[in-house]
Amino acid sequence: MAAKPTSTHHKQEKPSKSVEAAAAAYIKNKRKNTPDSDSLIQDIRKGNQVALSRAITLIESTNEKHREAARQIIEGCLPYANQSVRIGITGVPGVGKSTFIEQFGKLLIQKGKKVAVLAVDPSSTLSGGSILGDKTRMEELVKEDRAFIRPSATGNSLGGVARKTRESIILCEAAGFDMILIETVGVGQSETAVHSMTDFFLLLKLAGAGDELQGIKRGIMEMADVIVINKADGENVKAAQQAKVEFNRALHLFPPKESGWTPQTATCSALKNEGIEPIWDIVQAYLKHTKENGYFEHERIQQNKFWLHQTIEEQLKTDFYSHPKIKATLPELLKAIETHTTSPFEAAKQLFSLFSEKES
């Protein structure tokens, strides 16, 4: 005899109290996973890298609430900052920056340091950025507990990216990182931005490429505290040594540095991990020299003043273009310039007049 079919018209059961409790706990836990500024500051001070990453994400956000939270976090971390050495590292794509940074970072960790790697790369929206790919290539460094690698924020504004990097430096220092390596792509104005926020500037070069081929301007060479010829291995050793001699001669033609430091040259093979330690010796010699003659502290003060001016300029630019009247009028004036019915100067005058008007 066939079994009697079970009725499908059951009355829907009300969720049990245990299910309701689990749901409430889930919501509560989810809220906990979005910590407030004070919690993030405390966790950053403990060296928590997840909290550090979250805080940097807030810094990079354009959301107004996030910006206010970021401001509170920066203010809370500021008293614990300025206890690091900031090293700028530049060189064109292909020079071996990621390999060099990985080997240099590993050496610093062996010396008992905590290393943070940041980037200034306003071109990342077009090229994908240098360090965005480097993070996946720095397979050994990224595994180190005492290392933190942060990709650059994408965007077209060098000032905005530089500001975010400066603020990220403060958070990394508060988290206990005593060596901050700041990479730049090496093909534009970002070198000047990096130079303005670092204590030591390292320029990576290749032997036999020539400045024109490398896209490095003389001004960047003048900023360098050390020029390192990378890929000095195999058949390239002789060419690297010759390049070192030539760069040494060139450096002596530049005006003396305000720091009183004579820029050095060195060769290395980051791929084979050769010649890395002598570069750290040069950095230490520079730090000793500039701390003894007072330049190190003087330059930090100058950096802070420069950051103030840059922050004001960036904020004014943001406020100007986000002003409702500017947003409404700018397209009309751009059209007027196209049709030659007004000049760029007159258009700018009109826009500034609108911007300076008091809100009614």
N, C-alpha and C positions, 0 to 999 in steps of 0.2 A: 504494500500500500504506500502510495506517494506521501511524502511528508507534507504537512500542512504549511503552505507558504507563510512566511513571517510578514506581518503587516509593516509597510514602510511609512505609515502615517503616525510616527511617534511624535509626541510633544517635545519640542526642543528643550533640552536641559539647560538650566541656568549654570553658568560657570561656577565651579566650586570656589570656596574661599581661598584655597591654596593657589589656584590659577590666578585669581585677582591679586593676591599678594605677590605672586611672581611678576605679574605685569607691572604692578606699582614699583617693585624693586628694580625692574628693568628701566623704567622711566627715571627713577631716582638716580640709578647708576649712570644713565646716559647724560643726565644733567651734571653729574660729578665729573664726567669726562670732558666737560667744557669748563675748566677751572677759571676762577677769577684772577685778577692781576696779582693780588697778594700771594695767592697760592703758587702762581707761576714764578714770582720773584723768589719765594722760599725754595722752590724746587731747583731753580737756576743756580742759586747760591750753593746748593748741595751737589752741583755738577750733573744734574739730570739732563741728559741730551734730548729726551723727548720734549721736556718743558722748554728747553732752549730752541728747538725746532719750531714748536708752536708759537713761541714769542716772536721769532723772526718772521714767521708767516703773518702774524698780526702787523708787524712793521711794514711788510710788503703789500698789505691790503690797502685798497682805496676806500673801503667801507668806513663811514664816519665813526661808528661805534668802535670798530677795530682800531682806528687811529687814536682814539681817546684811550683805549686800553693799552695800546703800544706806548703812548706818552707816559702813562702811569708806570709801566714796567721799566722804561728807560730811566725815569726819575728815581725809581726804587733801586735800580742796579748801579746807577752812576757812582755812589760812594765807594763801591767795591771795584771800580774799573781802574784803568791806568797802571796796572801792575804787570804789563806784558811787554814784549818786544814785537814790534810790527814790521814785517819784512815784505816789501813789494817785489814781485817777481814778474818780469815781462819778457816777451820774445814772440816773434811771429809764429803763426801756426806751422808745425813741422819741425820746430827747433828742439822739441822734446821736453816741453814744460811739464806735462803730466808725469812723465817718467822721473824727471828731476825732482819735482815736488814730492813724489812718493818716496824716493830714496832719501831726500833731505829730511822729510818728515819722520821717517823711520829712524834716522840717525838721532834726531832731536829727542825722540821718545826713548831711545837707548840711553840718552844722557839724562833721563829723568824728567823731561819736559812734557807738558800737555800741549798738543798742537791742533789749532783750528785752521782750516783752509777755506777762504772766502774768494769771491770773484767780483770784478768790476767789468761788465761786458754789455754795454748798451746795444750792441749789434746782434744780440742773441735772438731777436725776433726774425732776423734774416738768415743767420748762419747756424742757428741751433746753439751757439755759444761754445766757448772752448771747454769750460769746466763741466758743462752739463754732460758731455760725453766722457770727460776725464774721470768723473766719479765712478763710472763703471769700469774704467781702465785701471784705476788705482785700487786694484783688487786686494793688495796686501795691506795698504794703509787704512782702507775703510774698515778692515776687521779689527783694528787696534782699538782697545777700550779708551785709550788716552788720545784718540784722534777724533776730530769732528770735521766733516766735509760738507759744505753747503753750496749748492748751485746758486748762481747769480739770478736775481729777479729779472725777468724779461721786460723790455720796454725800450722806447725810443729816446727817453730823456736821460742824458748822461748825468745831469744834476740829481735827478730822482734816484737813479741807481746808486750813485756815489753816496747820497744821503743815507739810503737804506744800508749800504755797506758800513758806513761810519757808525750807525746805530747798532748794527750787528756786532761790530767790534766791541762796543761797550758791554753787550750781553755776554759775549764769549769771554771777556775778561772777568766779568762778575761770576761766570761759571768756573773760573779757575784755570782757564787756558792761558799759559804764559808765553806761548809763541803763536802769533797770528800771521799766517802766510796769505798774502792778498795777491791773487793772480789777475793779470789783465791780458787781453787778447793780443796786444802788441802791434796794432795797426792804426791807431788814431789818438784822439785827445784823452782817452781813458788813462794813458800813462801819467799825464799831468794830475789827474784826479787821484790816482794811486799814490803818486809822489807826495801829494798834500796830506796824506793820512798815514804815512809810514815813517819809521825811524831809519830804515836802511833800504836802499833800492838796488836790486840785482837784475842785471840785464843779461839774458842768455843769447848767445850768438852761434852761428855756424861758420866753420872755416871755409873760405873760398866762395862764399855766396855774394859778397859785396853788399854795401848798404842799399844801393838802388834795388837790387833783387830782393833783399830782405824787407824792404819797405820801412826801414828804421831811419828816422831823421837824426841829424846831428844833435838836436836839442835833447833827445832822449838819452844819447850817449853822455851828454853833459850832466844829466841828472843822476847817472849811475854811480854808485859807490864801489861796485865791483862789476867787471865784465867777465862772464864765464863762457868760454868756448866749449860747447857741448859736443858730444859724439866724437870725442878724441880717442878713437879706438881703431884697431886694424890698420888699414892703409891710410887712414885719415890722421894718424898721430902726428906725422911730420907737418902736414898742412895746418893742424890745430896749433902746434908750437909756433909756426911762422905767423899765424894770425895773432897769437898772443903778443909776439914782439911788435907787430904792426899797431895793434890797439894800444899797447903801452906807449909807443911813440906819439900816437894821436892824442892820448889823454894828457900828455905833458904840454900840448899846445893850447889846452883849454885854460880859462882863467882859474885861479885858486878858489877852492870851495870855502864858503863862509865857516864851515865846520873846522877848517884847518886840516881836513883829512885828504890824503893823496889817494885817489882811486886806484884800486888794484886790478890785476887781471889774473885769470886762472883757467885751467883746462880741466875737463872731467869727461867721464863716460857714464852718464846716468844709467844707461842700459846694462853696463857691466858693474855698476856700483863702484866705480873707481874715481878717486879725486874729490869725493864729496866732503870728507872730514876737513881737508885744508880750507874749503870754502867757509865752513863753520868757524874755523880759526880766524879767518879774515873778519867775519861778522863780530866775533868776540873782541878782536883788536879794535875795531871801529867803535864798539860800545864803550870799551875802556877809555879810548881817546876822547870821545864826545862827552862822557860823563865826568871825566876829570877836568875838562876845560869849560864845562857848564853849558855846552851847546845842546846836549840832549834835552835838558829841561827847557831851555830857551825855545827849541824847535817845537816841543809839545805845546807850549803856550801859544806860539804862532799858529800851530795847527788849529787849536781851539778858536782862535780869532778868525781864521780863514773859514772854519766850519760855520761860525756865526753868520758871516757875510753870505756864504753859499746857501745856508738855510733860509735867510731872509729873501734872497733872490728867488729861490725855488718856491717859497710860499707866496710871494707876490705874483709870480707867474701863474701859479695854480689859481689864486684868488681872481686874477684878472680874467683868465679864460673861462672860469666857471661863473662869472658875474652874469646874471640874467640879461641885462641890457647889452652886454658885449656879445653874448651868444646870439642874440636876436639881430644885432646890427652888423656884425662882422661879415656874414655872407653877402649882404647888400653892398658893403664897401669893397669887398673883393671883386664883385661883379663890376662895380664902378671903375676899379683899377683896370680890369680887363678891357672895358670900353673906352678907356682914357678920359673919363669924365671927372676923375679926381686923381690926385697924386698919392703915392704911398705915405708921404709926409703929412698931407692934409687928413688922410684917413686915420692915421695914427693919432693925430691931434684930436679928432672927433671921438675916437675910442677912449682916449685918456680922459677927455672931458666927461664922458658918460660914466667912466669908472670912478671918477672923483666926486660925482654928484652924491649928495646925502640921500639915503633912502627916505622916501616920504612916509 
